[in-house]
Amino acid sequence: MATNLVRLPTTRTTHTGAITPSSFITAPTGTEERERPCRRISLFRGMANDVRRRLPYYKSDWTDAWDYRIVPSTVYMFFANVLPALAFSLDMFEKTNMSYGVNEVLLASVLGAVVFSFLAAQPLCIVGVTGPITVFNYTVYAIVTPRGIRYFQFMCWICLWSMLMHFALAITNACNAVKWVTRFSCDIFGFYVAFIYLQKGIQVLALQWRAGDAAAHLSISISLLVLMSGYACSWLGNSNLFRQPVRVFLKDYGTPLAIVFFTGYQYFGKMKHIDLERLPVSQAFFPTSERGWLVHFWDISVGQVFLAIPFALLLTILFYFDHNVSSLISQGTEFPLKKPAGFHWDIFLLGITTGISGILGIPAPNGLIPQAPFHTASLCVTRRLSEEAEEDKGKAEAIIDHVVEQRVSNLAQGLLILGAMTGPLLAMLALIPQGVLAGLFFVMGLQALEGNGITLKLLFLFRDSSLASGREPMKRCRKGAVWAFVILELVGFGATFAITQTIAAIGYVHHTITAYIQSLILIGVSSFPVFIFLLIPARALIMPKYFTSEELGVLDAPTASPFTLESARSDRLSVNDGRVIERGDVVKLSRRRSSVVRHNINNNSKKRAG
């Protein structure tokens, strides 16, 4: 069947995360899609297409790593991955009666980094221990241990069942649904994760009074100094101050150096006599509790094996949404990536790492927010573009020229984390005050909020409209529509956050409620992944009834470009003919225009002229 060509606008990402039209390219019309008969599910088609698309780039994924950006990206991601993971380990250490510790969390991060750097279709997505899986783990602990169920054996079966469910999702091409994921659900989930980071920082500081008032106040001071230093270095790196090498150095190494400096800050002057709370560590390469690395998953009753299935379903829903959203955001329209994605293959790999995690008795890793998009951003190579408008003469705008797409930085940061499990480095980690960890939580939480679509829309609403740029896309929308959209996003965030906070509330009132009611509440709370997942159909089915298509085009849009979402169209194999839109052609960065787009525009012009 011949492909009908129409003119469709390419997209340009604005600072609000919205997608606006900028030029025209050729693409198939919806008529061809409507004429296709209903097809049966082609088993394994998605995974096969993902491998076929990505395999030709595998060699260049390693050779393209000969670039300076790999060094600062590796260093930054090591600290951005390992230190929050250590803080999460502290959280689980406290709430699971020392079942999980530093070594378990570090090994989970290493497992995710090694598997995904070598085998993933999208190696830019950083995989590790997240806040939601931390909540899930200690919620399950609170449910099963009072009933005499062996925790590690039960968690192992949850992971094994979840592994089979991941396989089923990959085989049946279930990741095709990611094409319905828009900025609406991603911004809500990103907003939720950012607040989890801020909350964890506050919780860490709340524990410091165990060491006394002086230690608590010093820890708070250190956390705020880490926050100010890390944030200031990031701001200076994106400013016009100083020369370019200085800005690059501050942006790349400012936060890691702040962590190192404030680890030794206590030893200045009289503060060295204050005993601060530090990170609890165990023996190198050994589990925290007295057990081996192999979980005896056969030491559990048959009934309890099948009891793990509902929990496995919840874990699978959480990972399906969390990992795919992490992967989408790390391949967002703001990044001019050139290599294809592969959602089906990566969810299959995630099933493998989930099963291995259960057998080893470690938290299951999955895609990290905000580390995954931070990783891609750290690999961006920018250049300065002078403004052409008369009123902006002499000003320069930094735009992304390209992204260093490779596998080495992910692998290198994973190997550095593996090195952190050795005796000498564990001893060094034990020197880090918990106040430094809290400060890093604050830095990452604020940076995630700063670039979130909800934050940007709120800033637009509270900004003086007379001072807003005339090029602001949201000025084309009714202000009431913008307010309504933001309120819906905040309601979705508030509901998600409130559900997970019910766990903490139960901990304070468990003496006043019966065990049966407590169990029902905990099971309901552990189903929070279902609520997060329901944001996708709510956006697709309900919101178009109350917002115009133009308003939704400004306020919300697909998270990734059409080229990225080719993986979510497993009914055909993408080949680089005229019907396939290249990712770098869709992403318009300032006035940069792809030669392919120009070629298509010229061809269309000639045809119309003929």
N, C-alpha and C positions, 0 to 999 in steps of 0.2 A: 504493500500500500504506500503510495507516495505521501511524503510528509508535507503538510500545508505549512507555509512559513508566514508568521505574522511578526509585527514589530512589538517587542516587549521591552519595557524599560529595564536597564541594568540597575543595580542598586549601589547606593553610596551610603556608607555608615556615618551617621552624625554622632556628635558627642553624647546624644541622649540614648544611643543604642537603636534609634529608629532607622528604617531603611527608606531612602527617598530615591526617586528616579533621577537618572543623570544622562543616559544615552540609550541607544537602542541596539538590540542584537536579535538574531534570528533564533527561533525555537519552535517546536511543534505546537500546534493548537490543541485545545482540549477535545476537538472533534475526533481526532484519532484515538484518544483515550476512551471516549464514549463508545466508539465503534467496536472496540475490542470486546469479545465475549468474555463472560466470567470464566476465570481460570481456577483450576485447582491449585492448592498449595504445592509448589515445587520444592520438595524437601532438599535441603543442603544447597539450594541455588544461591542463597545470600552469601554463605561462607565461601563457596566456590568462586563467586564473582569477586568477593573481597580479596581473596588470595591472588586471583588472576590479575586484578587491577594493580595490587601493591607489589607483587613479586618483581616486576621489571625495575623497580626503584630500590630494591634491597641493597644492591652494591653501592649505589650512590648515597644511601642512608649512612654508610660508614665513611665513604671518601669525602662527603660534604662536611664532615666534622672538622676538617682542617681549617678552622676559623677561630679568631680570637674570642668571639662571643661564647664559645664553649666553656672557657675558663670561668668567667664571672657567673655564667648561668649555673655551672656545676656547684660552685661555692655557695651561691645564694640559695639554690634549691636544697643543698645539704642542710643548711641551717633552717630553712623554711619548712622542711619535711621532718627533720629529726627532733627539733625542739618542741613543736606542738605535739608530736607523737609521744615524747617523753612526758609532757604534761598530761596527755590522755592516759598514759600508763599510770601516772600518779593518781588520777581519778579512779581508774579501775582497780588499782592496788587498794585504795581506801574502801571501795564499795563492793568488792568481791572477796573480801577477807584474804588479801594477798595471793589470789589465784593468778592474776596477771601482774607482770612487772616490766621493767625496762627491757630485758632480753626478749620477751615475747613480742613486744611492740616493734622493737628494732628488727627482729627476724621477719616479721610480717611485712615491713617496709622493704627489706632486702628481697624477699620472695617476689613481691609485686614488681619491683624495679628490674630484676633480672629477667623474669618471664616476659614482661611487656617490652623491655628494650630489645630483646632478641627476637621475639615472635609476634608482637602486636602489629596490627595494620596501622595504628596511629601511636607511635612511640612517644609523641610529645605529651601525651596524657600521663601525668604523674599519678602513681597508684600507691596507696598507703593506708594507714589507720585513720578513720574519719571520726568526727564527733557523733554522727548518727549511729555508727556501728558500736561506738563506746556506750551510748545510751541503750542500744539493743542488748548488748552483752550483760550489763549489770541489771537490766530489767529481767532477763531470763534467769539470772542468778537469784534475784529476789523472789521469783515465782517457784523455782524447782527445789532449791536447797532446803527450805522449811519442810518439804514433803519427803525428804530422804532420798531424792533422786541425785545420782552422781553427776555433778555439774559438767566436767570435761567430757565424759562419755555422752551425755545428752547433747552438749554443744557439737560434738563430733558428728552425731547423727543428723543434727540440724544442717550442718555444712554438707554432709554427704547427700542428703535429700535435695538440698538447694543446688548442689552441683548437677544432679540429674535434671532439675528444673531449668537451670541455665542451658544445659545441652538441648533440652526440648525447645527453648526459646530460639536458640541459634539455628537449629535444624529446620524449624517451621518458619523462619524468616520473620520472627515477631518484632525484630528491630526496625521493620518498615514503618512502625508507628512513630519513630522519632521525627518523621517529617511533619507531624502535628505539634511537635514541641516548639513553642514560641518563646519570645522574651518574657511573656507574662509569667509562666511557670518557672522559668530559669531565674528571673529576678526575685521572685518570692523565695525560692529555695536558696539562692545566694544570699539574700537578706537574712534568712533564717540562720544559715551557717555563720555569717558574719557576727550575728548576735550571740551565737553559741561560743564563738571565740572570745568575745567581750565578756560573756558570763563566766567562762572558764577562768579568765584572768582574774575576775573579781573573787571567784571561789578560791583560787589559789591564795590570794592575799588574805582572805578571811581565815585561812588556816595558820597564818603566821603568828597569831597571838599565843599559840601553844609554846612558843619560845620566849614569850615575854613582851612587854610593851615596847621596849627599845628595839627589839628585833623586828616587831611588826611595823613600826614607823620607818625604820631603815629600809625594810623590804618594799614598802609603799613608795618611798622616795626613789629607790633604785628602779622600780617598775615604771614610774613616771619619767625618769631620766632616759630610760631605754626607749620609751614611747616618743619623747620629744626628739631624741637624737636620730632614731630610725626614720621618723616621719620627716624631720628637717632634711636629712640626706636625700630622701626620695624627692622632696619638693625642690631642693636645689638642683638635683639631677635633671629635672624637667623644666627648669627656669632658664632665663637668659643671662644669669649671673655667672661670672668667672669665664675662663676659657673652656673650650669643649673637652679637652682631656681631663680637666678637674671635675667637670660635671659628670662625665662618664664614670670616673673613679668613685665619686660620691654615690652615684646611683647604683653601681655594681657592688661596692664593698662597704657602704656606709652601715647597713644594718648588721652584717657579720662582725665588723670591727666594734660596733657599739656593744654587742653581746660579749665579745672577748674583754673589752675594756671594763665593763661594769661587773663582770665576774670577779675581777681583781679590785674593784672600787672599794670594797669593804676594808681592804688592808691599808688604806691611806689613813694616817693619823690615829686617833683614838678609837676609830670604828672597828679596828681589828680585834678588839676584846669582846665584841658583840657576837654571840653565837646565833647564826642565821639558820633557818630551815633550808635543807638542801635536798637534792634528788636522791631517793633511796635506790641503791643499785644492788645487784647480786653478783655471784661468781660468774666469771667470763664463760659464755657459751653454755650456761646451765639454766634450766628453768628456775623461776622464782620460788615455787613451792617444791616440796620434796617428791618429785616424780621424774620420770624419764620423758624424752621428747616424743615418744610414741604413746598415744592415748590407747588404752585397752578398751576399744569401743565395743568389744564383745561382752564385757562385764556389765551388762544392762539387760533388763527384762524385755521381752518382745513387745509388751504393751507400751513400754516407754519409747521403744524404737518408733512405733507408729504415732505415738503422742508428739514426736518431734516434727511431724509433717506440717501441721498448721504453722508452727514457728518458722519452718523452712520456707513456706510460702511467703510469709511476711518478709523474711530476709531477702528472698528473690525479688520481690516487688521493690524493696528498698534499693537493692543493687542495680536492678534494671533501670530505675529512674536516676539514681545518684550517679552511676558510672556513665550512662549515656549523656546526662546533662553536663557532667564534667568534661567529657570528650567533645560535646558540641561547643561549649564555651571556650575550650582551648583551641578550637578551630573556627572561632567566630568570624563574622564578616569583617571585623576590623583588622584581621590578620591576612595578608596576601599570600596564602599558602598555595603551593603548586602540586603537591603530591596527594593522591587520593586517600580517602578515609576507608574504614571497614568496620562497621558497627556489629555485624553478625559474627565475624571472626573474633572480635575482641570480647564479646559477651561469652563466647565459647571458652576463650582463655580464662576469663574471670571465673567461670565454673570450675576449671581445673585448679586455680589458686585457692578457691573457696574450699574445695574438697581436701586439698593438701593442708590447708590451715586447720581444718577440723581434726585431721589425723595427728598433726603436730601439737595441737592444743594452744594455738595462737589466734589472735583476732584476725578475722578475714579481711584482707585489704581490698580496696576498690578505688575508683577515681576520686581525686582530692579537689575540693573547692575551698579556698581560692588558689591552691598551689598549681593546679593544672594550667589555668590561664596565665598565672604569673610566670610559669615556665616558658610558655610561648612568647610572652611579652619580653622576657629576658633575652630571648634569641633574636629579637627584632633588630635590624640594622636600619638606622634612620639617616635622613639627609635633610638639609635645609632648603626650603623653597621660598624664594622671594615673592612677596605679594605683588600682583599685577594691578590691582585696583588703585586709582589715583590717591584716594584718601589713606591707603595703607602703604604707600611707597616707603621703602626703607625698612619695612618690617619683614621678618623671616618666619616661616612656619615649619616646624619639624614634622616630617611625614615618614611613614615606614616605607623603606625602599624594598626590603625583602626580609624573609625569615629564614634562619639557618635551620633547615629541616633535616634532622639526623637522629641517630639512636645513642650516640656516645654520652651526651650529658645526662640522660636518664640512667644509663648503666653506671656511669662514674659516680653519681651521687648515691646510687644503691651500694656500690662497693665501699664508698666512704662510710656509709652507715654500717656495713658489715665490719669495717675496721673499728668502728666505735664499740663493738661488742667485745673487743680484746681487753685484757686486763688493764694495761696502761691507760687506754682511752676511757674505759669505764671509770677508772679512778679520777680522770680529768672531768668527766661528766658529773661525778659526785661532788665536784667543787662548785658547780653552778648553783647559785642561790635561786630559790624558787621565785623570788621577786623578779629575776631576769626573765624567767619563763612567762610570768604574768605580763611583763612589759612587751615581750614578743607577741603574745596573744593580742594585746591592745593594738600593736602596730598592724598586724595582719587583719584584724577585725576592721579597723578604721580604713585601711587601704581597700578592703573588699567593699565596704560601704560607700567609699568615695566614688567608685566606678559603677555602682549598681544603678540600674534604671529607675528604681523607686526613688533613690536619693536625688537623682538628676531631675526627675519630674517635680519633686517637692521644691527643689531650688528654683525651678522655673516658675512655680506657682507663687512663691514668696518673693520673687525678684520684682523690682519696679519695672512694670511693662514698658514704660517709656524709655528705659535703658537697655531693653532686650534687643539683641541683634535682629535685623530684619530678615536674616537668613534662617532664623530659628524655625524648624518645621512645625513645632507645637503651636505656633501662632496661627496656623491654619485651622486648628481645632477649636471647637467651643470650649470655653474655660470650664464650664460645668462638666463637659465630657472628660476633660483631663482630671478634674477633681474626682469624678465618679470612678474612673479607671484606677487612680491611685488608692482610693478608699477600698476598692475591691482587693487590690494587691495587699494592702495593710491588713485587711480582714483575714485573707488567706495566710499571711505570715503570722498574725496573732493567734489564729486557731492552731496552726502547727506548733508554734512555740508553747502555747498553753497546754497542749496535749502532752508534750514531752516533760513539761514542768510538773505535771501531776505526780510523776514518780517521786520527786523531792517532797511534795506535800504529803504523800503516803508515809514517807519515812518519819515525819514528825507526829502523825496522828495514828500510827499503827497500833498503839495501845488502846485506842478508843473505838476501833472498828473490828468486826469479826474477821477471822482469817478467810472465810468464804467470800465476803464482800471485797476484802482486800485483793484476793486473787482475781475476782472479776474485773476490778478496776485496773490491776496491773496488766491483765490480758488485753483489755481495751486500749490501754496506753501503748502497749507493744505493737499495736496495729497502726501506729502513726504513719508508716510507709504507705498504707492504703489511702489515707487522706491526701498525702503529697501527690500520689499518682493520679487521684481524681481531679487535680487541677487541670490536667491536659484536656479531658473531654469537656470540662466546664468551660474552658476557653473556646474550644472549637464549636460547641453546640449552643451555648447560651449567649455569650457576649455579642455575636453578630446580630442578634435581635435588637440590641439596645444601642449599638454604636454603628456609625456608617463605615463603609469599607475604607473611605479615605482616612477617617479618624483611626481606625485600627491599623492602617498602613503606616501612620505616624507614631502612634502610641505603642504598637506591638508589631512584631514581624518575625519571620523565621530566624532562629538563632544563628544558623549556619547558611552558607551560600548554596546555590543549586548544585555546584560541583561536589561539595561535601555530602550533600544528601543523595547523590547518585547511589551510594551504598544502601540507602533505604528504598531503592526501586529495584528489587531483586527479580522483577519479571523480565528484565533484559540485561544483557551485558553491555556496559558502557564502552564505547570505542570513541576515539577522538575524531569523530567526523563533525559535520556541520551542526548536528543536532545536540551535541554535548557542550555545555557551557563550562569553560574552564574557570576555576575558582579565582585565579588572578585577574580574569577579565571581568568578573562580576564585582569584585571589591574595588571601588573607586576611592583612591586616597588623594584628597584635594583635587588637583587638576590632572592627575596622571591618568592616561587613557591607554588601554591595551591595544597592541597592533591588531589582534584578532577582532576586537570590537570595531576598530576603524575599518578593517577589511569588510566586515559584515555590513557596516553602515554604507560604505561605498558601493558594495554589490546591490544593496537595496535601492540606493539612489539611482544606479544605472538602470535597474529593472523598471523603476517608476518612470524614469525619463524615456525608456524604450516604449 
